[in-house]
Amino acid sequence: MTEIIGGVLGAFGLSASAGLNAYIPLLVVSLLARFTNLIQLDGRWAALESWWMIGLLAVLGLVEFVADKVPAVDQVNDAIQTFIRPVAGAILFASSAKAITDIHPVLSMACGLLVAGSVHAAKSLVARPTVEVTTAGLGVPVMSGLEDIIATIVSVLSVALPLLMVVFVFMMIWLISAIFSRRKKKREESIE
């Protein structure tokens, strides 16, 4: 039972991190599958642990890493990633949900697509434009760096310690909401 819960939580965590950055969780899964026993990819997904795939993901990740740090270019990158991140989430959900093989692969992929797509939409339509407008673009590299760090931590925890990943995600949600509440309160006080 614990393995099933861990598999489900891990699949959701990897898909969510793909909504922030498509290539970080794919690269984490590829590297962990190649060099550890933390994740076992079955025959359909074994290509993810090949050297050519690891190299391709590293190059694509580097391109996205740079493009996502530049104001205005990040918006073009987010538009392109609107198609890539949900697909990455679908692949990650389906490939990592090893403990729940009774679920049809199409349903697994649909879950990953919806989770990654939702996170990507919240990031690219709400969070990122807010940061860009309120900081005149200066906060874009900081926000992007934080997204990359969060995507990496969530990806590793999703595979290694899925329950700890859930705690981490809830702490991040609480922290972000506390920051926004504090800023809103300061704005309201300055208006009065």
N, C-alpha and C positions, 0 to 999 in steps of 0.2 A: 504494500500500500504506500509506504514511504517513497519507494522508487517511482510509483505512478505520479504522486503529488510533486516530487522533485522534477520529473520529466515535464509535467505540465507547466510548472512555475518557470523552469528553465526555458522552455519553448516560448512562453510569453515574454520573459525578460530579454531573450535574444531578439525577438521580433520588435519589441519596443526600442531597443538600442539601435536597431536598423533604421528606425524612424528618425533618429538623430544623425546617424552616419552609416551609410550602407556597407561600407567596406571594413570598418573596424570589427564588427561582430563576425563577419564572414572570415576575416583573417584570423581572429581569435579562435574560432571553431576549427579552421584549417590547421593552425599551428598546434592547438591542443590535441586534435585528432592524430596528427602526424607524430608528435613527440611524447604524448602521455596516454594514459589509459582512462582519463577523465571522461572522454566522449568517444563512442564507437560509432562510426558512420557505416551504414550498411552499403551493399553493392551499388544502389542507385546514387548514393551521395559520396562514394569513395573518391571521386574525381576532385572533391574539395581539398583533399590532403595531398594532391600531387604537387610536385615542385613548380610546374608551369602555372598552376592555379594560384599557388602561394605568391609567386612572382608577379602575376597579373594583378592580384588583389593588392599587393604592396604598392605597385605603380599607380593603380587607380586610387588607392587610399591617399597617396602622396599628392596626386593632382587635386583631389577633393579637399585635402587638408589646406593646401595653398589657396585654392579658389574661394574657399569658404571664409577666409580671413580678410578678404578685400571688400570694402563696401561697394555696392552696386554689382560687382562680379558675383557676390554671394547670392543675390537675387536671381541671376541667370542660372547659377549652380542649383539653387533650390528648385527652379522651374524644371531643369533637366532631371533632377533627382526625384521629382514628383512621380516619375515612371519607374525609377530604379529602386528607391528605398522600399516601396511596398512589395516589389518582386523579391528583393533581398529578404524582407521579413517573412514572406511566404516560404522561401527556400529554407531559411533558418528554422522556422517552426516545424516544417515537415521533416527536415533532416535531424533535428534534435529531439523530437518527440518520440524517442526510441521506446520509452516505457508505455506508450499508449498506441500500440500498433493496431488496435481494433478500430481506431478512427480512420475513416476513409482518407486517402492522401489528398483528395480534392478539398475535403472539409478542413484538414490540417493547413493546407495552403491558403484557404480562404480566411482562416483565423489569423494566420501570420500577416496576410495582406491587409486585413482590417486593422490589426494592432499597429503595424508599422505605418500604414497610411494615416491613421488617426494621430499618432505622435508627430509624424512629418507635417500634417496639416496644422496642428497646434503650434509647432515650431515656426513654420514658414509663413503662416497667415496671421499669427497673433504675437508670439514672443519676439521673433526676430525683427519685424517691422517696428514694434514698440521700442526696442532697444536702439534701432537705427535712428528713429525720429528723436527720441529723448536725449541721445548722446551725440547727435550730428554725425553718426557713423563711427565715432571713436570707440564705441562699445562693441562693435561687430567682432573684432579679433578676440576680445576677452570672452564674449558670449560663445563664439565658435570654439575657443579653447576649452571652455567649461563643458560644452556639449561633447567634445571629443574625450575628455577625461571621464565624464559620466558614462558615455557609451562604452568605453574600455572597461571601467569598473563593473558596470552592469553585465557586460558580456562575460567577463571572467567569473564573476559570482554566479551567473546563470548556469554555467557549466559546473563549477566547482562546489558552490554552496548556495543552491537556489533559495533556501529559506532566508539566509542572510541577505540575499539580493532583494527580497521583498521588504525586509526591514530598511535597507539602504534606500530603496525607491520611496518608501513612505516618509523617511526622514528628509529626503530631497524635496518632496512635495510640500511637507510642512515648512521647511526652510524657505522655499520660494514663496509660498503664500504669506509667511511672516514678513518677508522683505517687502512684498507688494503691499501688504496691509500697513506697514510702517510708513512707506512712501506715500500712500494715499492719505494717511492721517496727517503727515507733515504738509502735504499740499492743501488739505482742508484747513489746517491751522494757519497757513500762510495767506489764504484767501480771506480769512476773517480779519 
